[in-house]
Amino acid sequence: MASTYCASRFHSIRRKSRIVSIGNIQTGGTHPVRIQSMTTTDTMDVDATVRQTIELAEAGCEIVRITAPNVRAAEALGLIAKEVRSAGFNIPLVADIHFLPSAAMEAAKHVEKVRVNPGNYADRKKFNIREYSDTQYEQELERLHESFSPLVLRCKELGRCMRIGTNHGSLSDRIMNRFGDSPRGMAESALEFIRIARSHGYHDLVLSMKASNPKVMIEAYRLVVSLMDEEDMDYPLHLGVTEAGDGEDARIKSAIGIGSLLLDGLGDTIRVSLTEDPVAEIPVARDLAHRAQNWWASTVKKQIHQVEEVDPFSFQRRRCPETSLTSDGSNIGDKHPPLVIAAANHPISQSAQIIKEVAQVQVSAKDAPVEGLLLTLTHSSELPHLATLRSALFGAVPFLVVEDQRNESDDDSIPPQQRNLTPLLWYSQQATTDEASLARFLTFCVEAGQHPILSLNDETFSAGYIALLSNLPLTPLITLSPQENQNPVSSYRLLAANLAQNNLHFPIWIRNNQQNQLFPDGGSFSAQLLDSSILSGSLLCDGIGEILSVEHTGELNRNRGLAYNLLQGARARISKTEFVACPSCGRTLFDLQSTTQRVKQATGHLKGVTIAIMGCIVNGPGEMADADFGYVGSGPGKIDLYVGKNRVKSAIPEKDAVDQLVQLIQKEDKWIAP
């Protein structure tokens, strides 16, 4: 296994990929990141599909995918392409193929690109458990070669591009039994098909490794790039988090998966899959693409040779011994999920407003409370108000984080820990300006019995600093001191590497604030949402981060809620129901948007339960790989229900399906009263 998948984990440097033409669009090389989407209309409804394709093109979509579940639908692609061209739009069209090679062979006549799913195309997926001998495995590959070669040769003859689109949970029995339902299995599935294409001298290929779990998706893309490098392959990548769902959660998951990989230099085309009108996907994708181009264009790339503890191909938490922040059990470490700090929206002097807001939030969010309240101290005259807060919030908030912004002429003393007062964690960015200041600050913290919080970067790891930090009786928390021209994801990675190198396995606090924006124009909430998702998600999916805060939404409850949503999006901490919902396409057998809302309304209080809402069997038991329950369209107005990958109820009338889903969850002892 190659040891890396990108040019640098400390700088955003674009991966070098070959240029592949998709009709009149080129992708890969130095071409911009291309934006894709998919129609949700019935492909046989040519007028509706043409209309939606044009709407997508007008919104800024550069490549449109259309499902072709059978030969008749593949033939309809010819009419669709003709009408789209007649309307003056030369946007490349992609046929989405799953099970039928005959449909793919027909579709290749009409569109610029054909997408095949290796787990479904000319392969077996019956979830059978069996052992394949090496001879049997080779026989399966020979059969695959015979089945797939005609499409390769047709695409080569007609000048068509092809996407080899692997999906988590949609792998063949052969792959599942040798590699498991894993990122490695996803990568190997795609490589089998690529090797067949290469044997025919065909290289107009794009790869994708999609999953509904961003952590799985990130690992799979990293892995396939590493494996391609070993075989001198340089095919471009199409990025996407599949079945992301809708609303803020879907945007978070998409930004975590797509944005993290773009930041590492991977990705040539992207699609943000939303269970919404497909036009809504385009602004999010465009914002992510703009970020990538901005990161890659940065010319400040200083040499960094730091070694990380992180294994980018296998998730594990960063090493961090257990630390107790309070006497009531607010523990952090690699065996505990990250804690949530939320910033107060009022100055300390407005203690009454802070107390009222905290009380409202903690009562309404018992399953996802504020675990640490961030306050800003600007002058010593505010210390009496801090004392009021410590007393009033005792038992309501486990600890307070005080960001000390007092100037040098002010008193710099620290209030001591006391029984029946909320514990403090004390943070002063000024404390790390030099060794003398750090020594003074640490002495004050030890005398007061308060855990110190320090902001460091790669320039602050002098021998003197390390000596001061190595012998403390209290565990310090570490956060990032921003550096100019260094994106915060890279800086946090470097911070973790420096701590590990110096045997300082201290907890790391990931801060989402204005200082840590990844994009120059990050003022809008939409921009902040994407930046926070990429920053937090990249680090959490690398196992970095014991504490997470959101500080820039302007409201305590919003800061709290977004922090928990970021943790859930990265699968670092589950605080509510997890919904896996496909974005709909021409195969969908019911209205996904309204159905998703009905299912959410009925089950959205089930903390820790994952429910998949799938439009058809293609996105059925395989695609919802890690869901507890599945709601899958099986025919017009008919729904099948699943427990895991097992279908337990078939052809339920749609009007009864949500109620029967609830009954099924109750039967499986996963139900709690709203």
WOVEN-V189046 format. One record per residue. N is the residue number from 1. SS is DSSP state (hx for helix, st for strand, lp for the rest). PHI is phi as a letter, one per 20 degrees, with the letter a starting at -180 (* if undefined). D_CENTER is the distance of its C-alpha to the mean C-alpha in Angstrom with 2 decimals. Layout:
n,ss,phi,d_center
N,SS,PHI,D_CENTER
N,SS,PHI,D_CENTER
This chain:
n,ss,phi,d_center
1,lp,*,24.26
2,lp,f,23.72
3,lp,e,22.62
4,lp,b,20.17
5,lp,c,17.90
6,lp,b,18.13
7,lp,f,21.09
8,lp,a,19.99
9,lp,e,17.27
10,lp,d,19.24
11,lp,b,19.62
12,lp,e,17.71
13,lp,c,19.95
14,lp,f,19.42
15,lp,f,19.85
16,lp,e,23.19
17,lp,c,23.04
18,lp,f,25.95
19,lp,e,26.64
20,st,c,26.46
21,st,e,28.16
22,st,d,26.93
23,lp,m,30.08
24,lp,e,30.75
25,st,d,27.25
26,st,d,26.51
27,st,c,23.15
28,lp,n,22.48
29,lp,m,24.76
30,lp,d,24.80
31,lp,f,24.22
32,lp,f,21.69
33,lp,f,18.23
34,st,e,19.24
35,st,d,17.80
36,st,d,18.03
37,st,b,18.23
38,st,b,20.20
39,lp,f,23.22
40,lp,d,23.47
41,lp,e,27.26
42,lp,f,29.58
43,lp,g,30.25
44,lp,f,33.91
45,lp,e,34.06
46,hx,g,34.53
47,hx,f,35.25
48,hx,f,32.16
49,hx,f,29.91
50,hx,f,31.67
51,hx,f,31.36
52,hx,f,27.61
53,hx,f,27.21
54,hx,f,29.32
55,hx,g,27.41
56,hx,f,24.19
57,hx,f,26.16
58,hx,f,27.66
59,hx,e,24.32
60,lp,o,23.31
61,lp,f,21.73
62,lp,d,23.00
63,st,b,22.60
64,st,d,22.97
65,st,d,22.44
66,st,c,24.91
67,st,f,25.23
68,lp,c,28.46
69,lp,f,28.91
70,lp,b,32.56
71,hx,f,35.26
72,hx,f,36.41
73,hx,f,33.02
74,hx,f,32.87
75,hx,f,36.33
76,hx,f,35.23
77,hx,g,32.79
78,hx,f,35.98
79,hx,f,37.17
80,hx,f,33.81
81,hx,f,33.65
82,hx,f,37.28
83,hx,f,36.89
84,hx,f,33.80
85,hx,f,35.80
86,hx,f,38.87
87,lp,e,37.03
88,lp,n,36.41
89,lp,d,32.76
90,lp,d,32.09
91,lp,f,28.37
92,st,f,27.47
93,st,d,26.94
94,st,c,25.02
95,st,e,26.22
96,st,e,23.74
97,st,d,25.57
98,lp,d,24.98
99,lp,e,28.20
100,lp,d,31.19
101,hx,g,32.29
102,hx,f,35.06
103,hx,f,32.69
104,hx,f,30.93
105,hx,f,34.37
106,hx,f,35.39
107,hx,f,32.23
108,lp,f,32.58
109,lp,f,35.84
110,lp,d,34.31
111,lp,c,30.87
112,lp,e,29.52
113,st,b,26.72
114,st,c,26.27
115,st,d,23.02
116,st,c,23.68
117,lp,e,21.65
118,lp,g,23.18
119,lp,f,22.89
120,lp,d,24.98
121,lp,f,27.14
122,lp,l,30.53
123,lp,c,29.21
124,lp,d,29.51
125,lp,b,26.98
126,lp,d,29.00
127,lp,l,27.20
128,lp,e,30.44
129,lp,e,30.68
130,lp,b,32.99
131,lp,d,33.61
132,lp,d,34.07
133,lp,f,36.68
134,hx,g,36.22
135,hx,f,38.83
136,hx,f,37.18
137,hx,f,33.83
138,hx,f,35.61
139,hx,f,37.36
140,hx,f,34.08
141,hx,f,32.90
142,hx,f,36.29
143,hx,f,35.92
144,hx,f,32.49
145,hx,g,34.11
146,hx,f,36.81
147,hx,f,34.53
148,hx,e,32.05
149,hx,g,34.60
150,hx,g,36.22
151,hx,f,33.06
152,hx,g,32.50
153,hx,f,36.11
154,hx,f,36.02
155,hx,f,32.99
156,hx,f,34.74
157,hx,f,37.96
158,hx,e,36.55
159,lp,m,34.25
160,lp,e,31.08
161,st,e,27.59
162,st,c,25.52
163,st,d,21.85
164,st,e,21.29
165,st,d,18.26
166,st,e,17.26
167,st,c,15.27
168,lp,f,14.35
169,lp,n,17.24
170,lp,d,19.30
171,lp,d,21.19
172,lp,f,24.97
173,hx,g,27.13
174,hx,f,28.21
175,hx,f,24.78
176,hx,g,23.85
177,hx,f,27.11
178,hx,e,26.95
179,hx,d,23.33
180,lp,n,21.85
181,lp,e,18.81
182,lp,c,16.75
183,hx,g,14.84
184,hx,f,18.40
185,hx,f,19.76
186,hx,f,17.37
187,hx,f,18.42
188,hx,f,22.04
189,hx,f,22.16
190,hx,f,21.37
191,hx,f,23.73
192,hx,g,26.53
193,hx,f,26.50
194,hx,f,26.26
195,hx,f,29.26
196,hx,f,31.24
197,hx,f,30.58
198,hx,f,31.58
199,hx,f,34.72
200,lp,d,35.82
201,lp,m,35.10
202,lp,d,32.31
203,lp,c,29.42
204,lp,e,28.02
205,st,c,24.73
206,st,c,21.02
207,st,d,18.41
208,st,b,15.12
209,st,c,13.15
210,st,e,11.11
211,st,b,9.77
212,lp,e,8.72
213,lp,e,7.07
214,hx,g,3.86
215,hx,f,6.44
216,hx,f,9.10
217,hx,f,7.95
218,hx,f,7.72
219,hx,f,10.97
220,hx,f,12.56
221,hx,f,12.46
222,hx,g,13.74
223,hx,f,16.28
224,hx,f,17.58
225,hx,f,18.16
226,hx,f,20.02
227,hx,f,22.02
228,hx,f,22.82
229,hx,g,24.10
230,hx,f,26.44
231,lp,d,27.94
232,lp,l,28.14
233,lp,d,25.74
234,lp,c,24.09
235,lp,f,22.65
236,st,f,20.09
237,st,d,16.53
238,st,d,15.04
239,st,d,11.24
240,lp,a,9.46
241,st,e,7.25
242,lp,e,10.48
243,lp,l,11.86
244,st,f,9.21
245,lp,n,12.40
246,lp,c,13.88
247,hx,m,14.30
248,hx,f,12.29
249,hx,g,9.92
250,hx,f,9.10
251,hx,f,8.82
252,hx,f,6.51
253,hx,f,3.94
254,hx,f,5.30
255,hx,f,5.65
256,hx,f,2.84
257,hx,f,3.42
258,hx,f,6.78
259,hx,f,7.71
260,hx,f,7.40
261,hx,f,9.47
262,hx,f,11.68
263,hx,f,12.41
264,lp,e,13.61
265,lp,n,15.75
266,lp,e,14.35
267,lp,p,14.36
268,lp,c,17.34
269,st,c,16.46
270,st,c,13.44
271,lp,c,13.12
272,lp,e,11.16
273,lp,e,12.18
274,lp,c,13.56
275,lp,e,16.27
276,lp,b,18.41
277,lp,g,20.94
278,lp,g,19.49
279,hx,f,20.89
280,hx,f,18.36
281,hx,f,15.61
282,hx,f,17.57
283,hx,g,17.47
284,hx,f,13.69
285,hx,f,13.67
286,hx,f,16.74
287,hx,f,15.42
288,hx,f,12.58
289,hx,f,15.36
290,hx,f,17.75
291,hx,f,15.68
292,hx,g,15.53
293,hx,f,19.26
294,hx,f,20.03
295,hx,f,18.37
296,hx,f,20.08
297,hx,f,23.34
298,lp,f,23.71
299,lp,e,26.86
300,lp,e,26.82
301,lp,c,25.82
302,lp,f,27.82
303,lp,f,28.23
304,lp,c,26.25
305,lp,d,27.16
306,lp,f,25.50
307,lp,e,24.54
308,lp,e,21.39
309,lp,e,21.33
310,lp,f,17.74
311,lp,e,17.67
312,lp,f,14.75
313,lp,d,15.45
314,lp,b,15.62
315,lp,f,13.68
316,lp,b,16.11
317,lp,f,16.51
318,lp,f,18.42
319,lp,f,22.09
320,lp,b,23.26
321,lp,g,26.40
322,lp,f,26.65
323,st,c,27.79
324,st,e,29.35
325,lp,e,29.03
326,lp,b,31.39
327,lp,f,34.12
328,lp,e,32.44
329,lp,n,29.67
330,lp,e,26.76
331,st,e,25.75
332,st,c,22.95
333,lp,q,22.26
334,lp,f,20.34
335,lp,e,21.65
336,lp,c,20.47
337,lp,f,17.18
338,lp,g,16.52
339,st,e,18.94
340,st,d,18.43
341,st,d,20.68
342,st,c,21.28
343,st,e,23.59
344,lp,f,26.82
345,lp,e,27.70
346,lp,c,31.38
347,lp,f,33.47
348,lp,g,34.98
349,lp,f,38.30
350,lp,e,37.08
351,hx,f,36.82
352,hx,f,37.95
353,hx,f,35.13
354,hx,f,32.55
355,hx,f,34.15
356,hx,f,34.20
357,hx,f,30.56
358,hx,f,29.43
359,hx,f,31.69
360,hx,f,30.29
361,hx,f,26.65
362,hx,f,27.42
363,hx,f,29.51
364,hx,e,27.03
365,lp,c,23.91
366,lp,f,25.42
367,lp,e,22.41
368,lp,b,20.18
369,lp,e,22.78
370,lp,f,23.03
371,lp,e,23.54
372,st,b,24.58
373,st,d,26.05
374,st,e,25.92
375,st,c,29.27
376,st,d,30.80
377,st,d,34.39
378,lp,d,36.22
379,lp,b,39.83
380,hx,f,41.78
381,hx,f,43.38
382,hx,e,40.17
383,hx,f,40.60
384,hx,f,42.66
385,hx,f,39.88
386,hx,f,37.46
387,hx,f,40.03
388,hx,f,40.13
389,hx,f,36.38
390,hx,f,36.52
391,hx,f,39.26
392,hx,f,37.99
393,lp,e,34.41
394,lp,f,35.61
395,lp,n,34.07
396,lp,e,31.70
397,lp,c,29.19
398,lp,g,28.94
399,st,b,29.17
400,st,d,29.38
401,st,d,27.91
402,st,d,30.50
403,st,e,29.65
404,st,e,33.16
405,lp,d,33.88
406,lp,f,37.66
407,lp,e,39.61
408,lp,f,41.87
409,lp,f,45.00
410,lp,e,43.71
411,lp,f,43.99
412,lp,d,41.15
413,lp,f,41.95
414,lp,c,39.38
415,lp,f,40.22
416,lp,f,40.74
417,lp,f,39.06
418,lp,b,41.24
419,lp,f,41.43
420,lp,m,40.60
421,lp,c,38.49
422,lp,f,34.70
423,st,f,33.65
424,st,d,32.48
425,st,d,30.07
426,st,d,31.55
427,st,c,29.76
428,lp,c,31.69
429,hx,f,30.33
430,hx,f,34.00
431,hx,f,34.57
432,hx,d,33.06
433,lp,f,35.11
434,lp,b,37.62
435,hx,f,38.72
436,hx,f,41.45
437,hx,f,39.17
438,hx,f,36.70
439,hx,f,39.60
440,hx,f,40.98
441,hx,f,37.70
442,hx,f,37.07
443,hx,f,40.68
444,hx,g,40.33
445,hx,f,37.19
446,hx,f,38.97
447,hx,f,42.11
448,hx,e,40.25
449,lp,m,38.23
450,lp,d,34.91
451,st,f,31.77
452,st,e,31.28
453,st,d,28.04
454,st,c,28.15
455,st,d,26.29
456,st,c,26.47
457,lp,b,25.46
458,hx,f,26.67
459,hx,e,29.99
460,hx,d,30.85
461,lp,e,31.14
462,lp,e,34.89
463,hx,f,37.17
464,hx,f,38.46
465,hx,f,35.09
466,hx,f,34.20
467,hx,f,37.60
468,hx,f,37.18
469,hx,e,33.80
470,hx,f,34.99
471,lp,c,37.67
472,lp,e,36.36
473,lp,f,37.30
474,lp,d,34.21
475,lp,f,30.64
476,lp,e,29.15
477,st,e,25.58
478,st,d,24.13
479,st,c,22.07
480,st,e,21.78
481,lp,e,24.73
482,lp,g,23.41
483,lp,d,25.07
484,lp,f,26.09
485,lp,m,24.46
486,lp,c,21.73
487,lp,f,18.10
488,hx,f,16.98
489,hx,f,14.14
490,hx,f,16.97
491,hx,f,19.39
492,hx,f,17.60
493,hx,g,17.28
494,hx,f,20.96
495,hx,f,21.84
496,hx,f,20.57
497,hx,f,22.46
498,hx,f,25.56
499,hx,f,25.62
500,hx,f,25.44
501,hx,f,28.12
502,lp,e,30.38
503,lp,l,29.84
504,lp,d,28.51
505,lp,e,25.78
506,lp,e,25.31
507,lp,f,22.47
508,st,d,20.03
509,st,d,19.22
510,st,e,16.13
511,st,d,17.49
512,st,d,15.95
513,lp,b,19.16
514,hx,f,20.94
515,hx,f,21.66
516,hx,d,18.10
517,lp,f,17.21
518,lp,e,15.76
519,lp,c,17.72
520,lp,g,21.48
521,lp,d,21.62
522,lp,d,19.12
523,lp,e,21.51
524,lp,f,20.37
525,hx,f,18.10
526,hx,g,15.87
527,hx,f,15.67
528,hx,f,15.20
529,hx,f,12.29
530,hx,f,10.43
531,hx,f,11.84
532,hx,f,11.10
533,hx,f,7.35
534,hx,f,7.56
535,hx,f,10.33
536,hx,f,9.37
537,hx,f,5.87
538,hx,g,7.70
539,hx,f,10.59
540,hx,f,9.64
541,hx,f,8.10
542,lp,e,11.48
543,lp,n,13.32
544,lp,e,14.51
545,lp,p,15.41
546,lp,d,17.94
547,st,c,18.08
548,st,c,15.79
549,st,c,17.46
550,st,c,17.09
551,lp,c,20.34
552,lp,c,20.45
553,lp,e,20.31
554,lp,n,24.05
555,lp,b,24.20
556,hx,g,23.94
557,hx,f,22.58
558,hx,f,19.91
559,hx,g,18.92
560,hx,f,18.87
561,hx,f,16.96
562,hx,f,14.12
563,hx,f,13.89
564,hx,f,13.72
565,hx,f,11.12
566,hx,f,8.81
567,hx,f,9.90
568,hx,f,9.52
569,hx,g,5.95
570,lp,e,5.53
571,lp,l,8.61
572,lp,e,10.79
573,lp,a,13.21
574,lp,d,14.08
575,lp,c,16.39
576,lp,b,16.75
577,lp,f,16.67
578,st,d,13.51
579,st,d,14.03
580,st,d,13.08
581,st,c,14.92
582,lp,f,15.64
583,lp,e,16.33
584,lp,n,19.99
585,lp,a,22.29
586,lp,f,25.99
587,lp,e,25.87
588,lp,f,24.78
589,lp,d,27.68
590,lp,b,27.11
591,lp,f,25.68
592,hx,f,22.02
593,hx,f,21.47
594,hx,f,24.45
595,hx,f,23.97
596,hx,g,20.41
597,hx,f,21.93
598,hx,f,24.83
599,hx,f,22.83
600,hx,f,20.74
601,hx,f,24.06
602,hx,e,25.60
603,hx,c,22.94
604,lp,f,20.59
605,lp,e,22.36
606,lp,e,21.67
607,lp,g,19.61
608,lp,n,17.86
609,lp,e,18.62
610,st,d,16.25
611,st,c,17.85
612,st,d,17.22
613,st,c,19.00
614,st,c,19.86
615,lp,f,22.28
616,lp,b,24.10
617,hx,f,24.63
618,hx,g,22.75
619,hx,e,19.55
620,lp,e,21.39
621,lp,f,21.69
622,lp,f,19.94
623,lp,f,16.79
624,lp,e,16.25
625,lp,g,16.25
626,lp,d,15.45
627,lp,e,16.77
628,lp,f,19.91
629,st,c,21.50
630,st,c,21.47
631,st,c,23.12
632,st,c,23.92
633,st,f,26.31
634,st,d,29.20
635,st,a,31.70
636,lp,g,32.73
637,lp,m,32.54
638,st,c,31.85
639,st,c,29.02
640,st,d,28.43
641,st,d,26.92
642,st,c,25.25
643,st,d,24.89
644,lp,m,22.28
645,lp,e,23.39
646,st,e,26.94
647,st,f,28.38
648,st,d,30.64
649,st,b,31.81
650,st,c,32.59
651,st,l,33.52
652,st,f,33.31
653,st,g,34.33
654,hx,g,31.39
655,hx,f,33.28
656,hx,d,33.38
657,hx,f,29.99
658,hx,f,28.08
659,hx,f,31.06
660,hx,f,31.19
661,hx,f,27.50
662,hx,f,28.33
663,hx,f,31.39
664,hx,f,29.48
665,hx,f,27.08
666,hx,f,30.28
667,hx,f,31.94
668,lp,e,29.15
669,lp,m,29.56
670,lp,d,26.02
671,lp,e,27.42
672,lp,c,28.17
673,lp,f,30.13
674,lp,g,28.35
